[in-house]
Structure formats: structure tokens, C-alpha cells
Amino acid sequence: MHLRPGRLGRRARGALAVVAGLGASAVADAHERGLSRAEFRIADARLTAELVFARPEIVGLVPGADADRSGQLDEVELLSVETLLSGQVLAGIQISRGDVACPGAVEKLTFVEEDGLAVSLGFTCPAPIDAFTVRLPLLARLAGGHRLLGHVVFQDMSSRTGLPELDFVAHRRRSALTIRRPEPAPAPAPAPGPVATPEPATPPGTAAEPAPADVRPRWPWLVLAAAPAGLAVVFLLRRRRPA
């Protein structure tokens, strides 16, 4: 089964809806038998996984682990079977990049809340993870109707709307999924700036047109300059008149 971030198959959406509608009692009991959770985080070539199971269900992976027959592991029993239980969980969760398996290791086993057991694992692939396949043969060893709710986060990608994420549901008949890295969002186009109007080019061999000169009217100065000549003409004409 191939999944891309932001997309779920019809059956996966239906399974999530059923889980969401189990009611307040199921929400209060976060580690209900028959239901487990897994979170996968991808950063470059590194994949980390954390799975949380109900203790009464995980106890059956190691025969004789429940020494006092209480139906679940206590702290002393967990210490005595920690190595065996880690091996069983690691064999039941397989990560590969293409056809190449990514080696992994169990990093921590710890009790959570009142009835849960958390398993932390780390896987290193030979190259940055653009797509990976997760196989869960572990589900075949749990109860027949067991559902694993998966959540994938691509930590090494930035996004304006948050980190790319994906949710899925796995069970016995759908225990292998291939998850592909989403395409990065395109960068926003820069805002257009003001458009400069080019100046007309001067043809070769043509002198540039000089800047316009001051064209204010000069007639008042011409009148003042001609006034003495006019007065001289009038004086001569008066002297030539007969007495």
C-alpha cells in the first residue's frame, strides 16, 4: 500500500472514524487492548519510531514473561525479559528504503501511565529518506483485530503551514505501507517592482538637443533702451518748425 502525506485510503479513514467514535471510555483508556499507537519521525537518513502498547497484550510476545500470572508485566518482570522483548519488537518492525533494509535498534523500553508500554527505536538508512516502507509482522502476533494507529512527521522539511504529516491505520491484512516524502511547496514569486520607462536613444552622429533657454519676455528692457533715442527725435523736430 502506498501513502502520500495528506492522503488516506477510504478504509483507513473509516477505521480512524471508528476509533474516534469509541466514546469517552476508550479515550480515557489510552492503552486499550487491541489498539496501539506508533509515531515515525524522519530527519535526513534517520528514522525514529515510538510505539505504545497495552501491557496485557504485549506480554504474550515473550513466553513466561508474566511470572506471577497477573496478566501484564510489572517492573521486575520487564527487567528480566527486556532483552528478549526488545528483540521480538525489533524483529516485528522493519524499515527499508527501496530494496535496502535500514538497520535499527531498540533504544528504550519504559512503562507509560498505568497500563502502557512504550518502545523507542532508531533506524539509519544508507541515504536520505525520500520514501520508505514499513513492515509490521509484529501485528500477526497480536490479537486478530488489533489496529495500529500510525503518525508520520517529516522533521527535516520546512513548511509555511507546519511540518508535513501523515496518519494511517495498519492491521494484519495491511501490515506493509510505503510512505513517500511530499514535494516541497514552491517559493512565492517576488512582488513586481516599478517599471522604469527607458529614455529615447540619440541616433549616432546626432548632437543631443540642448536644454531650453530662459524664454521670459524682454520687451520692457527694449522699451527702456529705445526711450532716449525717441526723445532726441522729438527735440529735433520741434527745433525745425518755422517760427
MONORGI-V656750 format. One record per backbone hydrogen bond with DSSP energy under -1.0 kcal/mol. NH is the residue of the N-H (numbers start at 1). CO is the residue of the C=O. If there is no record, write none. Layout:
BEGIN
{{NH/CO} {NH/CO}}
END
This chain:
BEGIN
{{3/178} {7/4} {13/9} {14/10} {15/11} {16/12} {17/13} {18/14} {19/15} {20/16} {21/17} {22/19} {27/23} {28/24} {29/25} {30/28} {35/32} {36/147} {37/52} {38/149} {39/50} {40/151} {41/48} {42/153} {43/46} {46/43} {47/123} {48/41} {49/121} {50/39} {51/119} {52/37} {53/117} {55/115} {57/54} {58/54} {59/55} {61/58} {62/59} {65/62} {67/65} {69/66} {78/74} {79/75} {80/76} {81/77} {85/81} {86/82} {87/83} {88/84} {89/85} {90/86} {91/87} {92/88} {94/135} {96/133} {97/100} {100/97} {102/95} {105/122} {107/120} {108/120} {110/118} {112/116} {116/112} {117/53} {118/110} {119/51} {120/108} {121/49} {122/105} {123/47} {124/103} {125/45} {129/44} {132/179} {133/96} {134/177} {135/94} {136/175} {138/92} {139/136} {140/137} {141/138} {142/139} {146/143} {147/34} {148/170} {149/36} {150/168} {151/38} {152/166} {153/40} {154/164} {155/42} {155/153} {156/42} {157/154} {162/159} {166/152} {168/150} {170/148} {171/174} {174/171} {177/134} {178/1} {179/132} {180/3} {181/130} {206/203} {222/218} {223/219} {224/220} {225/221} {226/222} {227/223} {230/226} {231/227} {232/228} {233/229} {234/230} {235/231} {236/232} {237/233} {238/234} {239/235} {240/236}}
END
